[in-house]
Amino acid sequence: MAKNAQLVMTKGPQTDATFPLDEPTLVLGRDPRNAIVVDHPQVSRHHARITRRKDVWVLEDLESTNSTWVNGIRLVGPHVLATGDVIGLSEAVMLAFEGEEPEAPEARPEPSTRSTPQPPSPSSQEAPAPQAALEEPGRWGSPAAGRSRPSRLVEQAKGGSDRTGLWIGVGCAILLLIAACAAVLILGYLDLLPGRLRDLLSGPVLRHIALLLAEAAA
């Protein structure tokens, strides 16, 4: 059950007396018609007023003779009370303010967080890999064809490299032959060949070599 706000007299003519704040507006003072009557000579007839505004209680001084105090500080305007505030009606009477306490919520059983395991759906189960995926065929047909294709390519590449080397060798031989013939022609033109070689390579022979060189160059 919720507890209403109240005032507890800690000093004054009725020490430990409790005054519940059960009305929207309550006036404190010596007048017997006040909601909270404090019979003390230093307390004015209409000393202070407590008003409920929404969810708070507001304390105001009613131009009392000896002033209204909150926690030892003289009140000069409206003050929102908080639990534990000490209200002084002059210096002779002290009242402690106790705010409302909300009603404790009823204990409710917590919902069970345990869930019943659900069987896995057919879509979540992994399908076994088909046999065809375990033996992936080669790009060119069957697995055997896929494995044999690279070997044939290697053999073709090897054969092509052998033919290339052969043509390079033939070309080098032709160049050497042309260079030798050119050297012979130059030496024969300069008359620098030995006697026997000069006789062997007579004029017709030299002309025939020159003709061959010209055809090769063309």
WOFENDA-V412189 format. One record per helix or strand. SS is the DSSP state (2 for helix, 1 for strand). FROM is the first residue (numbers start at 0). TO is the last residue. Records with the same first field share a line. If there is no record, write none. Layout:
# WOFENDA-V412189
SS=FROM-TO  FROM-TO
This chain:
# WOFENDA-V412189
1=2-2  5-10  17-19  24-28  35-36  47-52  55-60  67-69  72-73  78-79  85-88  92-97  100-100
2=130-133  142-188  194-199  202-216
